[in-house]
Amino acid sequence: MVERKEQELLLQEASRKQLLRGQIDRREFLSRSLVAGLGMAGVGVAAKYGIGSALAQDRPLTPTFYDWIENLHPGIPAINEGFPDLNYQIAPVQGFGIERFVAEAKNGESTWDVYVGQTPFVEMTSLVEADVIEPWDDYIPAEVLDDMIPAIRDECTIDGKLYSWPFFLDVAGQGWHSGLTTTAGLPDSAPETWDDYLANAQAVIDSGAAPFGATFDAHGWRCVAPMAHSMSKDVYTPEGLFDFTSEPAIEALILMKKIMAVANPDILLAGATDGGVNGTPDEVAFAAQRVGYITKYFNAPLRMAQYWDEPTQLHLGPLPKFKGGEGSTVFWTTGSALFKHGQNKEKAAEYIKALTYDPRIWKDSIAGTETSHPGQLPPYKSIYAEWDANPPDWMLPFVALVRAQLDKAKAIENNLFGLSQFQIGQPLWQAYLTGEVEDPKVAMQNVMDAVKAERDRG
Amino acid sequence: MQRPHTSATARHLKDNLGTWVFLLPTLLFFVGYQVYPIFRVVWISFTNYEFLSNDPAQWVGFGNYVEALNDPLMWDSLWRAAYFTMMFLPGTIIFPMILAILVDRVQQPKLQTLYRIVLLIPALIPSTLVFVLWKWMYNYQVGPINYLLVDVFGIFTYQNAPQWLGGTALTLPSIAVMEVWWGLGYHAIFFLAGLAAIPKEMIEAARLDGANEWKVFWHITLPRLAPIMMILVVLRFGTSMAVIDEYLIFGGFNRASPTYTWTMFMYDQAFNIGLWRQGFAAAIGMIGAVVMIFFVGILLYIFRPRG
């Protein structure tokens, strides 16, 4: 009897919420209430009026997060407390794996409503192609859309539709250990050109301040792409593939070989986590204070400096540029994808808006917490404007630097091979770095041929 | 003429009905969990099935097999798996056997139990923890192995210290060492069970007849451990040829890495590249499976019971 009463209340509550959301009118609401009031005998009738589907839609909002997001941003649970019914979950996406999402979509269902952890160039095109996600345009408030930094909005858009609601911004730049560079007698400022950068790195070694001068992450989207962008952003084919045979890409490869001469010898090895993608040798060398300079997205040196005796010795600057180059770099955001077969879509938009605008997230990210210092930044113009107008006491200089870089930076173009083109190409351009191939143009042509061959398979 | 036969069959079925009822759950599990997936993969391997595409799969005959067999990466990746197996398999047989023989000689019961427990400890550690532990051990810059080689003994410098993992020539031997260590105690237990089955009188009689330790080992112990060796060789051949977790963790998707074996090639095609060509990936998997079955047959012949 108690169970029956609870069922009636649930049905009524479900209808009430649908009424409030405007999904049913008052007449239908009254009809359902009447039917539900008949008790369980009326449930069969109720189904006719759609109460069954109302109940099915009444699961709590169920977002799922890539686990690193919670690890780097421990303030998220506090924000979740503002959403008492939230069914917060960690996503089964180790190593960017989206197979579970795709498999569910093929059955026309989704365990979750929204996925927080999508990086557009990595998996957004795949999720769109597989019909797993839908655009946010019908749910995102217009003022939020207008508030996005234009370059970020472009990154998250395919065919004019916003498929990723951006959250965390990462921009590639340079960092240096001022303790080591000062010992080497270098000025405490960012080298402006790659030639200066290499000369400084050599000076670090020559002075004995550290065994290695400079380092980089050998994954192409973290080295070839940003270094090429520092010369020119015009490095994409009409279909959106990275043009490895372009002059900026070849110059980037030559530059990498020069940096390798002053770098930690394990620089080309795979990383320790996420299928070799993270926990890379450059991070280990920088964390161990064995290298003066690093080029990477800013949150990496910020995280590594936490292992230093004196983390304030970390200084950050824009990516150096080639003489006469554009001085651009690469950025990407990690954001939220809306599952086509998920539920609670309006609620999801409400939640993501609250999450992405919450000042606690940004304070923790920029100033750091006891457990992490991700240094990832917001995607909205209004937040930066507010900081400019009333600088918080916890604000750090690198934020303005990153924001300024963003006006020149470009995201890697969205493509089905957005990430894998760099994985396919890596061993082939590394043949030049290791001396197996003498001509960088030949190495990069081999990369382009291999990527196109993979694209044309089947 | 048919009636007696039919009634005999019916009687046979009736008599064995209970047996079939008891077998049914296992049969259902076997068919649903083993037979169906195998046939499903075989079917997929003859289609152009792409996981990310919503287009229906088309029959392509042996197209995927021809493409795979003409791809040098297929042969390179099979060779890499075989190379790892050649390093791993002897180590996983010889060392545990020697260890088991040594432990078997311990007469003190408490000490014998202690040795067995210690031997089993690595096998009880979860795989993730083992990988994390060895990744740290092998780390170029902060790992204890290179710390000893560079900082303590000064055999190498930071410029030329060995790069154990991450796609170098040392990667597969390094992983093989880890795997042998991990399975040492577990495999030794197999041999200890085999040693326990050898009658002590036989060894004593041999010694009375003047056989030395080597002759006892060669003529008595080794032949009687052959069935254990056969089981281990066949089981471990399968696991070592089909390793993937370790390669995903230690090597990633770098196609030039020794860890990019046929299982990685298959995984890369099925879950990473383009529209995820699972038809092609299934063909790669079937080719790998056929190669493995062929060599398992050879191993079974080599280790067949004799006399």
Interface residues (C-beta under 8 A of the other chain):
Chain A: G95 G97 E99 V102 K106 S126 E129 A130 D131 P211 F212 N264 P265 D266 L268 L269 A270 G271 A272 G275 G276 V277 P281 V284 A285 A288 R290 L416 F417 S420 Q423 I424 Q426 P427 L428 Q430 A431 E454 R455 R457 G458
Chain B: N48 E50 F51 L52 S53 N54 E67 K135 N139 Y140 Q141 V142 Y158 Q159 N160 A161 Q163 L165 G166 G167 T168 L248 I249 F250 G251 G252 F253 N254 R255 A256 S257 F271 N272 I273 G274 L275 W276 R277 G279 F280
